[in-house]
Amino acid sequence: MRPTALRLGVNMGIFDTVVAGSDGQAATAEQLATPTKADPSRAHQSQDRIARLLASIGLLKETGVQTYTGTELSPYYVSSSPLAAFVTHMTSQHEILAQLPSYFEANGYQNPSDAFNGLFQYARRTDLHCFDWLSQHPKYQLAFNIAMDGFHKERAQEWFDYFPVAEQLRVEDSTRPLIVDVGGGLGQELIKFQDAHQHVQGRLILEDLPSVLNDIKDLPEGIETAGQDFFQPQHVKGAKSYYLRDVLHDWPNVQALKILGHIREAMVYDSVLLINENVLPEQGVSAYGAAAGMMMMSVFAAMDRTEKQFQQLIADAGMDLAAVWTPGVAANGSGTLFEVKLRS
């Protein structure tokens, strides 16, 4: 119930109301109902029940009968906070996961492997893939984008900390694309790369669907954006490198091979594809890794892969694995970097 109450507190503007009265003035249950535009005489009962639970876990303070103020934690959950978006994203995933037992029972406990006919479609009652559905629901699209940005900030080391950028990523012509970040979200990867390698020559191009790029509020000078569906031919040809961060684990092999195929067709003799993904061990998977794998199966009918599975996927895509790079300091979500080249 706690995650549900937290989501309702965000949705109903409860935290916005108590933080707005941060001078110490308490808000009644009826006042907490104001942002919902519901009938206060009826809505205050539900608001009070939700507020009581939030108070029991320290997110509000109960100061009297049906009367509440904020705590030091309340500002973190106001509607403009990234943490509020994270709550929206994670609880929306819980709505899908809750249907997993019913889905398995209805489908003979078979592993979901169709990206367009899996648990997500069963739970959401849609024929759309998750990403297509998100593009039609801006609130959830924005929450997803912000959550992914937060996940990417957890890593102990960035890929360019342990990959030899100076030796491997060089272009003689400053107009040549140096990195094309395919499916790069809000641009967090290129922003960090640019900050660490300010004097590197070559263009930095961020690609994603327009519905994602539209949520970018500001991007540093020197990073370009380009709308790109990675299931369509790659617009940028002949880049020095193409970069995929946590893209392939969202797709079963059939679609993953299509993504890789379009990049392969855009590459030239000295291009390199850098695949940065969470890699599972053959055995002894951590609780974090196991949970992430369940999430990929449930939402995308996809999977986190082992190194052997990546090797096979790359070979099936008609490319050669040149090297595998790993961080010196690993943390939950730390990526393994696969350096891939055209088949010689």
C-alpha positions as CSV (number, residue, x, y, z in Angstrom):
1,M,0.0,0.0,0.0
2,R,2.9,2.4,0.6
3,P,3.9,2.8,-3.0
4,T,0.2,3.2,-4.0
5,A,-0.3,5.9,-1.3
6,L,2.9,7.7,-2.5
7,R,1.7,7.7,-6.1
8,L,-1.7,9.1,-5.0
9,G,0.1,11.7,-2.9
10,V,1.9,12.8,-6.1
11,N,-1.1,12.6,-8.4
12,M,-3.4,14.4,-6.0
13,G,-1.0,17.2,-5.3
14,I,-0.9,16.5,-1.6
15,F,2.8,17.3,-1.4
16,D,2.4,20.5,-3.4
17,T,-0.3,21.6,-0.9
18,V,1.7,21.0,2.3
19,V,4.9,22.4,0.9
20,A,3.1,25.5,-0.3
21,G,2.2,26.0,3.4
22,S,5.7,25.4,4.6
23,D,5.6,28.4,6.9
24,G,4.1,25.9,9.4
25,Q,0.4,26.4,8.6
26,A,-1.4,23.1,8.6
27,A,-3.7,21.9,5.8
28,T,-7.0,20.2,6.4
29,A,-8.1,17.1,4.5
30,E,-10.5,19.3,2.6
31,Q,-7.7,21.6,1.6
32,L,-5.6,18.7,0.5
33,A,-8.5,17.8,-1.9
34,T,-8.4,21.2,-3.6
35,P,-5.9,20.3,-6.4
36,T,-8.1,17.4,-7.5
37,K,-11.0,19.7,-8.1
38,A,-13.2,17.0,-6.5
39,D,-16.1,17.8,-4.2
40,P,-14.3,18.6,-0.9
41,S,-17.2,17.4,1.1
42,R,-16.7,13.9,-0.3
43,A,-13.0,13.9,-1.3
44,H,-11.7,14.8,2.1
45,Q,-12.3,11.3,3.4
46,S,-10.1,9.7,0.8
47,Q,-7.5,12.4,1.2
48,D,-7.4,11.8,4.9
49,R,-6.9,8.1,4.5
50,I,-4.1,8.6,2.1
51,A,-2.5,11.4,4.2
52,R,-2.6,9.2,7.3
53,L,-0.6,6.5,5.6
54,L,1.9,9.0,4.3
55,A,2.2,10.4,7.8
56,S,2.9,6.9,9.2
57,I,6.0,6.7,7.0
58,G,7.3,10.2,7.8
59,L,6.3,11.9,4.5
60,L,3.7,14.1,6.2
61,K,3.1,15.1,9.9
62,E,-0.4,14.8,11.4
63,T,-0.9,17.8,13.6
64,G,-4.6,17.4,14.5
65,V,-7.8,15.6,13.4
66,Q,-7.6,15.5,9.6
67,T,-4.9,18.1,9.7
68,Y,-1.4,17.8,8.2
69,T,1.8,19.6,7.6
70,G,4.9,18.7,5.5
71,T,8.1,17.1,6.8
72,E,11.7,17.6,5.6
73,L,10.9,14.8,3.0
74,S,7.8,16.3,1.5
75,P,9.5,18.7,-0.9
76,Y,11.2,15.8,-2.7
77,Y,7.8,14.6,-3.9
78,V,6.2,17.8,-5.2
79,S,5.0,17.5,-8.8
80,S,8.0,19.3,-10.3
81,S,10.5,17.0,-8.6
82,P,12.4,14.3,-10.5
83,L,11.6,11.9,-7.6
84,A,7.9,12.4,-8.3
85,A,8.4,11.4,-11.9
86,F,10.4,8.3,-10.6
87,V,7.4,7.4,-8.4
88,T,5.0,7.7,-11.4
89,H,7.3,5.5,-13.5
90,M,7.9,2.8,-11.0
91,T,4.3,2.4,-9.8
92,S,3.1,2.3,-13.4
93,Q,5.4,-0.7,-13.9
94,H,4.0,-2.3,-10.8
95,E,0.5,-2.1,-12.5
96,I,1.9,-4.3,-15.2
97,L,3.9,-6.7,-12.9
98,A,0.8,-7.3,-10.8
99,Q,-0.8,-9.0,-13.9
100,L,2.1,-11.4,-14.4
101,P,0.6,-14.4,-12.5
102,S,-2.7,-14.0,-14.5
103,Y,-0.8,-13.6,-17.8
104,F,1.3,-16.7,-17.2
105,E,-1.7,-18.7,-16.2
106,A,-3.6,-17.6,-19.3
107,N,-0.6,-18.4,-21.6
108,G,0.4,-21.7,-20.3
109,Y,3.4,-20.3,-18.4
110,Q,5.3,-19.8,-21.7
111,N,8.2,-17.3,-21.7
112,P,6.9,-14.1,-23.4
113,S,9.0,-13.5,-26.6
114,D,6.8,-11.3,-28.8
115,A,7.5,-7.6,-28.2
116,F,4.0,-6.8,-29.5
117,N,2.0,-9.5,-27.7
118,G,3.3,-9.9,-24.2
119,L,2.5,-8.9,-20.6
120,F,2.5,-5.2,-21.4
121,Q,-0.2,-5.5,-24.0
122,Y,-2.2,-7.9,-21.7
123,A,-2.0,-5.6,-18.8
124,R,-2.6,-2.3,-20.7
125,R,-5.2,-3.9,-23.0
126,T,-3.5,-2.5,-26.0
127,D,-1.9,-3.7,-29.3
128,L,0.8,-1.1,-29.0
129,H,4.4,-1.7,-28.0
130,C,5.4,-0.1,-24.7
131,F,7.3,2.7,-26.4
132,D,4.5,3.5,-28.8
133,W,2.0,3.5,-25.9
134,L,4.3,5.9,-24.0
135,S,4.4,8.3,-27.0
136,Q,0.6,8.6,-26.7
137,H,0.7,9.2,-23.0
138,P,2.9,12.3,-22.4
139,K,2.8,12.0,-18.5
140,Y,4.2,8.5,-18.6
141,Q,6.6,9.3,-21.4
142,L,8.1,12.2,-19.4
143,A,8.3,10.0,-16.2
144,F,10.0,7.3,-18.1
145,N,12.6,9.7,-19.6
146,I,13.4,11.2,-16.2
147,A,13.6,7.8,-14.5
148,M,16.0,6.6,-17.2
149,D,18.1,9.7,-16.7
150,G,18.3,8.9,-13.0
151,F,19.2,5.3,-13.6
152,H,22.1,6.3,-15.8
153,K,23.5,8.6,-13.1
154,E,24.0,5.6,-10.7
155,R,27.0,4.1,-12.4
156,A,30.3,4.2,-10.6
157,Q,32.3,4.6,-13.8
158,E,31.3,5.9,-17.3
159,W,32.2,3.9,-20.4
160,F,34.7,6.6,-21.5
161,D,36.6,6.2,-18.2
162,Y,37.8,2.7,-19.2
163,F,37.5,2.8,-23.0
164,P,40.6,4.3,-24.8
165,V,38.8,7.3,-26.3
166,A,42.0,9.2,-27.4
167,E,43.3,6.2,-29.4
168,Q,40.0,4.7,-30.7
169,L,37.7,7.7,-31.3
170,R,39.6,10.1,-33.5
171,V,38.5,11.9,-36.7
172,E,40.5,14.1,-39.0
173,D,37.5,16.0,-40.3
174,S,35.6,18.0,-37.7
175,T,32.4,17.8,-39.7
176,R,32.4,14.0,-39.4
177,P,30.1,12.6,-36.7
178,L,32.3,11.2,-33.9
179,I,29.4,9.6,-31.9
180,V,25.9,8.9,-32.8
181,D,24.0,8.1,-29.7
182,V,21.2,5.9,-31.0
183,G,18.1,5.9,-28.8
184,G,19.9,8.3,-26.5
185,G,17.0,9.6,-24.5
186,L,17.5,13.0,-23.0
187,G,21.2,13.1,-24.0
188,Q,22.7,12.3,-20.6
189,E,25.4,10.1,-22.2
190,L,26.6,12.7,-24.7
191,I,26.5,15.5,-22.1
192,K,28.8,13.6,-19.8
193,F,31.1,12.6,-22.6
194,Q,31.3,16.2,-23.8
195,D,32.1,17.4,-20.3
196,A,34.9,14.8,-19.9
197,H,36.3,15.3,-23.5
198,Q,35.8,19.0,-24.2
199,H,38.5,19.2,-26.9
200,V,37.7,16.2,-28.9
201,Q,37.1,16.8,-32.6
202,G,33.9,15.6,-34.4
203,R,30.2,16.0,-34.2
204,L,28.1,14.6,-31.3
205,I,24.6,13.6,-32.5
206,L,21.7,12.5,-30.2
207,E,19.1,10.4,-31.8
208,D,15.7,9.3,-30.5
209,L,12.0,9.5,-31.3
210,P,10.6,13.0,-31.6
211,S,8.3,12.3,-28.6
212,V,11.4,11.8,-26.5
213,L,13.5,14.7,-27.9
214,N,10.6,17.0,-27.3
215,D,11.1,16.6,-23.5
216,I,14.7,18.0,-23.7
217,K,14.6,21.4,-22.0
218,D,18.2,22.4,-22.7
219,L,21.2,20.7,-24.4
220,P,24.8,22.0,-24.3
221,E,26.1,23.7,-27.4
222,G,27.9,21.2,-29.6
223,I,25.3,18.4,-29.3
224,E,22.9,18.0,-32.2
225,T,19.6,16.2,-32.1
226,A,18.0,14.1,-34.9
227,G,14.7,12.3,-34.9
228,Q,15.4,8.6,-35.6
229,D,13.4,5.4,-35.4
230,F,16.0,2.7,-35.0
231,F,13.8,0.3,-36.9
232,Q,14.2,2.5,-39.9
233,P,17.4,2.9,-42.0
234,Q,20.0,5.0,-40.1
235,H,20.0,8.6,-41.3
236,V,23.6,9.3,-40.3
237,K,26.0,7.4,-42.5
238,G,29.7,6.9,-42.0
239,A,30.1,8.0,-38.4
240,K,33.2,7.1,-36.5
241,S,31.1,5.5,-33.8
242,Y,27.5,4.5,-33.1
243,Y,26.6,4.1,-29.5
244,L,23.8,2.0,-27.9
245,R,23.2,2.3,-24.2
246,D,20.6,0.0,-22.7
247,V,18.7,-0.3,-25.9
248,L,19.0,-4.0,-26.9
249,H,17.8,-5.3,-23.5
250,D,14.5,-3.7,-24.4
251,W,14.0,-6.0,-27.4
252,P,13.9,-9.7,-28.2
253,N,16.5,-11.0,-30.7
254,V,14.2,-10.5,-33.7
255,Q,14.0,-6.7,-33.2
256,A,17.5,-6.4,-31.8
257,L,18.9,-7.8,-35.0
258,K,16.9,-5.3,-37.0
259,I,18.4,-2.4,-34.9
260,L,21.9,-3.8,-35.4
261,G,21.3,-4.4,-39.1
262,H,20.4,-0.7,-39.7
263,I,23.5,0.4,-37.9
264,R,25.7,-2.1,-39.8
265,E,24.4,-0.7,-43.1
266,A,25.4,2.9,-42.0
267,M,28.9,2.0,-40.9
268,V,32.1,2.3,-43.0
269,Y,35.4,0.6,-42.9
270,D,36.7,2.4,-39.8
271,S,33.4,2.8,-37.9
272,V,32.8,1.1,-34.6
273,L,29.6,0.2,-32.8
274,L,29.8,0.5,-29.0
275,I,27.1,-1.5,-27.1
276,N,26.9,-0.6,-23.4
277,E,24.6,-3.0,-21.5
278,N,24.2,-4.7,-18.2
279,V,25.6,-8.2,-18.6
280,L,24.4,-11.1,-16.5
281,P,26.8,-13.8,-15.3
282,E,26.0,-17.4,-16.3
283,Q,25.2,-18.1,-12.7
284,G,25.0,-16.3,-9.4
285,V,23.0,-13.4,-10.7
286,S,22.5,-10.6,-8.1
287,A,19.1,-9.6,-6.7
288,Y,19.4,-6.4,-8.7
289,G,20.2,-8.3,-11.9
290,A,17.5,-10.8,-11.4
291,A,14.9,-8.1,-10.7
292,A,16.0,-6.2,-13.8
293,G,15.7,-9.3,-15.9
294,M,12.1,-9.9,-14.7
295,M,11.3,-6.3,-15.6
296,M,12.6,-6.7,-19.1
297,M,10.6,-9.8,-19.6
298,S,7.4,-8.3,-18.1
299,V,7.4,-4.9,-19.9
300,F,9.2,-5.6,-23.1
301,A,9.1,-9.4,-23.6
302,A,12.9,-9.0,-23.8
303,M,15.8,-9.8,-21.5
304,D,19.2,-8.8,-20.1
305,R,21.7,-11.0,-21.8
306,T,24.9,-12.9,-20.7
307,E,28.2,-12.2,-22.5
308,K,27.7,-15.4,-24.6
309,Q,24.3,-14.3,-25.7
310,F,25.7,-10.9,-26.8
311,Q,28.5,-12.6,-28.7
312,Q,26.0,-14.7,-30.5
313,L,23.7,-11.7,-31.2
314,I,26.6,-9.7,-32.7
315,A,27.6,-12.7,-34.8
316,D,24.0,-13.2,-36.0
317,A,24.0,-9.5,-37.0
318,G,26.9,-10.1,-39.4
319,M,29.5,-8.2,-37.4
320,D,32.7,-9.0,-35.4
321,L,33.2,-8.5,-31.7
322,A,36.6,-6.7,-31.5
323,A,36.9,-6.3,-27.7
324,V,34.9,-6.4,-24.4
325,W,35.6,-3.5,-21.9
326,T,34.5,-3.6,-18.3
327,P,34.7,-0.9,-15.6
328,G,37.3,-1.2,-12.9
329,V,34.7,-0.3,-10.3
330,A,31.3,-2.0,-10.8
331,A,28.0,-1.1,-9.3
332,N,24.4,-2.0,-9.9
333,G,23.6,-1.1,-13.4
334,S,27.3,-0.7,-14.5
335,G,27.6,-1.5,-18.1
336,T,29.9,-3.8,-20.1
337,L,31.1,-2.2,-23.3
338,F,31.2,-4.3,-26.5
339,E,33.4,-2.9,-29.2
340,V,31.9,-4.1,-32.5
341,K,33.2,-3.7,-36.1
342,L,32.2,-4.6,-39.6
343,R,33.0,-8.2,-40.5
344,S,36.4,-8.4,-42.2
